[in-house]
Amino acid sequence: MLPELIPVMDLMGGCVVHAKRGDRQAYQPLQSSRVAGCAPDAVADALIALTSARRLYIADLDAIRGQASHAAVVGELARRHPEVEIWLDAGFVDAEAALAVCLASGVRPVLGSESLTDPAAFRLLAEAGLPAVLSLDHRNGQFMGAAWLQDPAVWPERVIAMELARVGSGEGPALDLMRRLSASRPDVQWVAAGGVRGADDLAVLAREGVAAVLVASALHDGRLP
């Protein structure tokens, strides 16, 4: 069975942008073969229709960079697609920050290792009925985040293996990273992120036991039909 496809939307300045290699300053408004323009509602509609997605991953890049938040946009998308579970990475540093954004709209918080500072966040969010997804962020194989997050014992049941240098690169997934992380916690539901080019990569990741894959570029340029 192939991994679940989770479409990705990167929000910056009120529109969806094309993420490439984690160089956020250089991201440009999305140009897609699947949808005209870069309005968040239109892009979300197109991606969900194309993939019959049960989940949608949103990165609020402005919030991650400590600038304006797209919380209102995300809340509207959650109301627009109540059948889809939205995963939101908005640079949350602790449980309080995640609850302030996610609780009202019912979206699932993604705690990125590059931002998270509070070791109690996973427990507090689970107690509040919002179990978090952890994104173990890497750039060129180098871990981004506090040392305590590299302890497999603290990882929740869903973890993203994120290689920012592969995002939008068309170079294929970071298999070595995926294998190293999953060997530490084979019981985790692993989500691969960065570099997926098409169906062949999905087949390889399926053999590695990956549960789901975050995908954007390969959907927009038609490599994934």
N, C-alpha and C positions, 0 to 999 in steps of 0.2 A: 504494500500500500504506500502511495506517495505521501509525503508530508502535507499537512494542511497549509494552504496558501493564505497568508495574512497580508493584504495590501497595505501599503505604507503611504501616508501623506505627511509631508514636511511643511509646516506653516511658518511663514515669515512675512511680516509687513502686511498681513491680511490676505495673502494669497498662498497658493501651493507652489513650492519651488522644487527645482530639480537638484537633489542632493548628490554631490560627487566628491568622494574621497574625504569627507569630513571637513572640507575647507569652506566653512559656513559663510565667510565674508564674500566668497565668490559665487554663491548660489544664485541662479537666475530663475525667473518665473517659468513654470512648467510649460513645455511644448510637447503635446502628446498626440499620438495617432488615434487615441481612443476617445478624446473629449476636446471640445473647443474651449480655449481659455484656461484660466487657472483659478477660478472661483472655487472655494472649498466645497460648497454644496454640490456643484456640478461634477467635480472630480470624485467626490465620495459616491455620488449616485452612479457614476460610470464604473468605478472600480468594484462596487458591490454587485452591480448587475453583471459585470463581466465574469466575476469569479464565484458568484453565489456565496460571498464571504459570510462567515459567522462571526468573524472578528475583524476589526480595523485598527491599525496602529497609527497613532498620530504623534508626531514630535513637534512640540511647540518651541521652535528654535529661538524665538524672541524671549520667552520665559527662561529657557535654558541659559541664555546669555545675560540674564538679569535685566531684561528690558520689558516691554509691554507684554501682557498676557493675551492669549486667544481663548480664554475660558468661556466667553460668551459664544464664540463660534463653535467650540467643541460641545457646549451644552445644547445648542441648536441642532447640531448633527446627531447628537444622542436622541433628541426628541424626534428628529426626522426619520431615524432608522432604529426604532425600539427593538427590532429583532436582532440587531448586531451589537456585540459586546465591543465597546471601544476601549483600547488600551492607550493611555496618555502618558507620555514622558514630557514633563514640563519643568525639569530641573529641580525636582523636589529634594529638599535637604533633610526633611524629617517627616514624621507622620502628620504633624499639625498642618504643614504646608500642603500635603497631599489631600487631607480631609477637607481643607478649605475649598479646594477646587473640585474634587471628585465626588464628594458625598451627595451634594445637591443634584448633580446631573446623573449620578449612577455609573460613571465611567470607572474603569479599573486603572489604578495608578501603576505606572512603571517607574521603579526607582533605579535611576542610572547611577552606576558606580562613580562616574566622574563628578556627580553632584552630592550624593548622599553622605551625611555626616553622623546620623543617629543610629547606633546599633539596635535600638529598641523599636525602630520603625516597623519592621515586619510584624512583630508581635502586636503592636498597638493597632495597626491597620486590620489585622486579622480579627482582633477583638471587636473592632468597629464594623465588621461585616464587609470589609473591602480588602481581601487578601491581595497583596501586591505581587507584581512580576518584577524580577530583578534583571537588569541589563548589565552584564559584565563587559564594560566598555574597554576596547583595546584600539591602539593605533600602531600599525606596523608591528603587531605582536606584543607591544608594551602595554601593560595594564594601566588603566587610568582610574585612580581612586585610592581610598584609604586601605591600609594593609589588612585590617580586620576583615574586609570584604573578600579577601582571597582564601579565607577559611571555609571549606565546603560545608562545615557544620552549620553555618549561619544562612546558607542559601535556602530560599523557599522552594515550593514544588514546581514552579515554572521559572526558567532562567533563559535569558537571551545571550547567546555568544555573539557579541557585536564586534566586528572588525571595521572600523570607520574608514580605513584606507582602501577597503574593497568596495565600499558603497558607491554604486553608479559607475564602477570601473570597468565592468565587463570582463574581469579577470578570473572569475570563478570564486566559489566560497573558500574561506580559510579553513581547509580541512584539518590541518595540523592543530590549529587552535581548538576546533570543535572536538577532535579526538582527545586532546589533553584535558580539556575541561570535563567532558562527559565521563572519562575514566575515573575522575575524582568522585563523581556522584551519578552512577548509572541509573539511579532511581528517579532522577529529576526528569521532567518533561522539557526537553531541550528545544530551543528555537534558534535557528541559524539566521544570521543577518549579515549582509554584505557580499556582493559579487555574483549572486545567482544569475546565470545567463539564460537558462532554458530547461527543457524537460530532462536532458541528460544530467544536469546538476541535481535536479530533484531526485532522480533515481539513485545517484551516488549518496546523497544525504539520507535517503530512506534506508540504504544499506548500513549507514552509520547509526541508525536508530533515532534520527532526528524526528521530533513530533510535528514541528511546524517550521515554516520559513517566512521571513519578512521579505517582501518583494515590491519593487516599484518600477525601476527602469525597464526590466524585461517585460513588464505588462504594457507600459506606455509605448515602447518601440515595437511591439508585436512579436518579440521572440518567444513569449509564452502565449500561445493562441487561446 
